[in-house]
Amino acid sequence: MAQDPQSPDEQKQPDAKDAAAETAPAAPEGAPAAKAAKPAAERPARPAKEAEPKTAPRETPPPGSLNEVIAAALPDVSIAAAYMVPAVSGEAVAIELKRDDVPAVLQVCRDDARLAMDYLRCLSGVDWQEEGLEVVYHLWSFEKRHELTVKTRVTYEDAVVPSVAAIYPAADWHEREARDMFGIAFSGHPNLVPLLLPDDMTDHFPLRKDIPLQEIEEWQGENLREGAGEGEE
């Protein structure tokens, strides 16, 4: 018995690629052949960067600068280093002290009429790794329009600095934040409890450079900055 012919719906439909090939016009004779797609270019390796110096060139303050005023007011305090720092206006000096001398120096900075530093702009921590931890105080005088940076360093094993919250009340929360982020304790603080971290998180300090993710975070940050400079996402 002869089979019924296939219905139109059952007949094989031409493939879309075949149909396009059949209908595409032929290239004119002598025309150059179409170029093959280029493979994705591999991104060249980033050149290694030279290590940046940890300390900038230091300029000695001129005679009569803030460090000399402090030295005259506190002859028993030894200023380990004094140097000029960039400033928008007025005199700006940085000094380095032993930690036990910090309260006396900040007291003089606030109360001595020649200094009149009535504003603690910031208190921050710095992790210098093998060189220890540093606490930095930024003081400003609204009257005199000059500023002073006070620095002191401690070891990881003895990361304790006297509190200055009784001298500058603004130091209260700054010191709590430094304790959270760097594990620096401030002796004499009225309420040194966690400010940014959970109350039971007392053995993990996110801004220290020995945390497990620190190297990854630094690598990501460098790539993001460089990529943004090249127009990348």
N, C-alpha and C positions, 0 to 999 in steps of 0.2 A: 504494500500500500504506500502510495506516495505521501511524504510528510507535508503537513501544512507549512507554507512559507512563514518566516518569522514576522511578527507584527513590527511596526515601526518602533514601538517602545522597547522591543527586545533586541533590535539591531544595535551593534556596537557603535557608540558615539565616538567621533574622532577626538584624540587627545588634544588638549589646548595648545601644548607645545608644538604638536605636528601641524595643527591648523595655522599657528602663527608662522611656522617655517614655510608652509605652502603659500601663504599670502604675502610674506615679506618680499619686498622688491629686491631683485638681485643687484649686487654692487656693480656700478658701471665698470666696464673693462679698463684696466690700467689704474684703478683707484687703489690707494694703499690699504693694506690689510688692517683690520681693527686691532688696536693695541690690547694685549692681555692685561688684566687687572694686576696692579702691583701688590705684592705681599705687604702686610703690615710691617712698617719699619720698626726694628728693635730700638728701644730707647737707649742711648749711650749711657754708659756707667758714669755716675757723677764723680768728678775729680775729688780726691781727698783734700780736705781743708786743713790748713795749718792751724795748730793749736793757738788760741788767742791768749795773750798774756793775762794773768789774773789781776795784775795791778797796773793802773795807768801811771804815766809819768807824774811825779808829784812836784808841785811848786810850793816853795817855802813861803809862809805868810810874811808880809812886811812887818817891820817893827810897830808895836802898838796894837797888833791885831787881837782878836778875841782870845786866842790861846794864851797870850801874855797877860791879859786882864785876869783870866782864871788862875794862872800860875801865881800872880801877885796876891790874889785873894786867898789861895790855898797853897801856901808854900810847902806843906807836907805831902801834897799830891804830886805824883810823878806822871807827867804826860809823855807816853811812850813815843808818840808821833803827832805832828801837826802839819797840815797842808791845806792849800786852797782847793775849793771845789767850785764847779760852775754854778752861777747864780743869775737869776733874771735881773735883780737889782740889789744893790747894797753888798756888804761884805759877806762872804760865805767861807767858813773854815770847818775842817773836820779834825777831830782829835781822837786818839786811841788811849784807853785807860785800862787799869786793872778793874775787875768787876766790883771790888769792895769800895772803890772810890767813886763809883757812879752816883750814888745818892747825894754825896756832899757836893759834887760838881753840879748836878742838876739843881740842887737847892740854891747854890750861888747864882747859877744862870737865871733863876727866877727872881731872886730877891735883890741882887746887886743892881743898883740904879744904872751902872755903866753898861750892863748887859740887858736887863729888863726883858728877858725872854719869857713872855707870859703865855706862850702857846706851844704845846707839844703837838706837832703836826702829824707825826707818825712814829710808831715803834714797830720794828719788823725783825724777823730772824733771817739768817743766812747760813746755809750749810756749806762749809769749805772742805768737807770730807776729811782728809788726813790732817788738815789744819784746825779742825774743830768747828764749833758752832759760834755764831756771832749775833749779838743783839745790837741794833742800830736805832738811835734816838735822833729825831729831826726836830730841832727847836727853832722858833721864830719869834722875833720881837716886832710887834705892831708899831711900837713907838720909835725904835731905832732903825727899823727896816733892815736888820741883818739877821743871819741865820747861822746855826751851829749844828754840826753832825757829830754825835758822840758814839763811839764804837767800843765794844768790849767783847773778848772771846773767852770761851770756856771749852773744856774737853767733853767728849761724849759721856765719859764715865762720871763726870762731875758737872753736869749741865744745870747749874744753879746760879742765879743772879739776884741780887737784892731788888725787891719791888720798889718802884717810885710812884705807886698809886697815891700815896699820902702827899706827895709833892705836886704831881700833876694827876688829878682825878681821871683824866682821859686815858691814862695808862691802864686803868682797871681792865677794860675789855681788850685792849691791845695785848696785854700780858697773857690774858686767858687764850687769846687766839694763837700767840706764839707757843704757848704750852701745847695746845692742840696740834699745831702743824709741825712743830720741831721737837717737842718733848723737853723744852726748857722750863724748869721750875723757877718761880719767882718767890724767894723767901720773904715772908712778911706780908704777902698779898692778903687782903681781907676775905677773899672768897674765890680761891683758885680752882674753880670747877669747870668742866668742859663748856665751851661756848658754841662750837660748831659741830662737835662730834657727839655721839651717844655717850651717856654717862659711864657706861661700862667699857668704853673703848679707850683704854689708858696705856696700851702698849704698841700702838701703831700711829706713826707720825707721817702724814701724807706728803709733806714737802721736804722730808729728808731724802737724800740722794741714794740711800741704800734700800729703798723700798723695792719690791720685786718688779714693778711695772715702770720704774723710772726710766730705764734705758729705752724701752719701747715708746714711752711718751715723748722723750726727747727726739727720737728718730722720726716719729710722726710729725712733731711740730716743725722740725727742719724741712721735711719734705713738703709739708703744706705751705710753708713760707716760700720755698723755692718754686713750687708749682704755681703759686699765685703770681709770682713774678714772671712766669712764662706763659701766662694766660690759660693755665690748666685749672681744672676744678680742684 
